[in-house]
Amino acid sequence: MTPWALFDDDGGRFGPMTDLRTFSEVRTGAATTLERLIRCWGPPRTRIVPESMAALVAERGGETAVGDRDTPVVLLNGRWRGRPPEAVPERGEAWLDAEGDLAIAHLGVEDLAAFERHRELPDSIRTSTEPAAGLYRRPWEVLEDLPDRLREDLETPPVDEAVRVEAISAERVGTHPISIDVRATIGRGVVLDATHGPIAISAGASIGHLSVLHGPVWVGPGSVVADRTQLKAATVVGPVCKVGGEIGATIFQGHANKVHDGHLGDSWIGEWANLGAGTTNSNLLNTYGEVSMRLEPDGPSERSGRTALGCLVGDHVKFAILVRIMTGSSFGTGSMVATTDPPRSVGRFRWLTARGESGYRLERFLETMATVQARRGVAAGPAYLDRLRALHEAGRADR
């Protein structure tokens, strides 16, 4: 395989989901796009990211390839939609998606250096539109593709196959693959229904008594599924989450809690979010019509093309008990929602109660965040804190 490089642009609009990560780092199945590409192609030679995210990406680290730097490189957009491409352009060529955004290019060393400097292809590169070169542009497209991406991820042979075994301690239904890491814990009376897709339970995960999982489902490392939980098809429980109640067609990025009763469907939950007991979302209009969503309070209401669409919940959003989340809602990073009936679009760092809405003071937010993260042995780094401060300031400027 030709060496490759990854670039994350500012294309598309994804609301709060890309506030604290580039799009290639969001979970679009059991894996992120970046993880999926590394599994297929190995580490990228380099990653090109927006200036606003560079320090944060560097702080998180990540493996990059070493070796010959004088060979051509396949440059791939981090918003790539679908499996890793099986075919790539000829050297000196680039493929654009149907909207004219750069999807993939095959560049020489000097052309790659020019792209890194200017974030534009040199004039010498030949471009053409390639219908198969799709890119994500909105969050609901991720949810639309979730069943397929999840099946593909779970059917890919695991990296650490030696510690994975067939499910024997739970009732099995269906013929799709079921794998349980030997370091996972399975309670009594658990049903694993693989009729419509595979199921994978990772190292350190725990499935509570009498829970039912309908594939395709992935439960990530260290995550806890409470007793009597129903995980319906196309559910992704990222690493170190605690979930319970009724959940379906939803992505948990990781380090999030929804452990009590309540429904959550067709949604996307950021890191360090918490949904209080009894908090429930609607993912279907009473009219069974198309759902629209406003990603930002001052942004346009956009038609999703979907009749099932729940909510986007940014990182560090906290819900009180018994919150009713309406169909097609979006909650900005760092907001505190302590009102029963919140609006369908909430900005970043907002404090909502029955008395009204106000700003969430940064110092108070950071204190709460530090307490929450310390419970999981995590501490935010300087670049992460700087990014939160910039988002908070941007939110104040928007109001």
Secondary structure, 3 states (H helix, E strand, C coil): CCCEEEECCCCCCCHHHHCCCCHHHCECCCCEHHHHHHHHHCCCCCEECCHHHHHHHHHHCCCCCCCCCCCCEEEEECCECCCCCCCCCCCCEEEECCCCCEEEEEECHHHHHHHHHHCCCCCCCEEEECCCCCECCCHHHHHHHHHHHHHHHHHCCCCCHHHEEECCCCEEECCCCEEEECCCEECCCCEEECCCCCEEECCCCEECCCCEEECCEEECCCCEECCCCEECCCEEECCCCEECCEEECCEECCCCEECCCCEEECCEECCCCEECCCCEECCECCCCCCCEEECCCCCCEEECCCCECCEEECCCCEECCCCEECCCEEECCCCEEECCCCCCEECCCEEEECCEEEECCHHHHHHHHHHHHHCCCCCCCHHHHHHHHHHHHHHHHHC
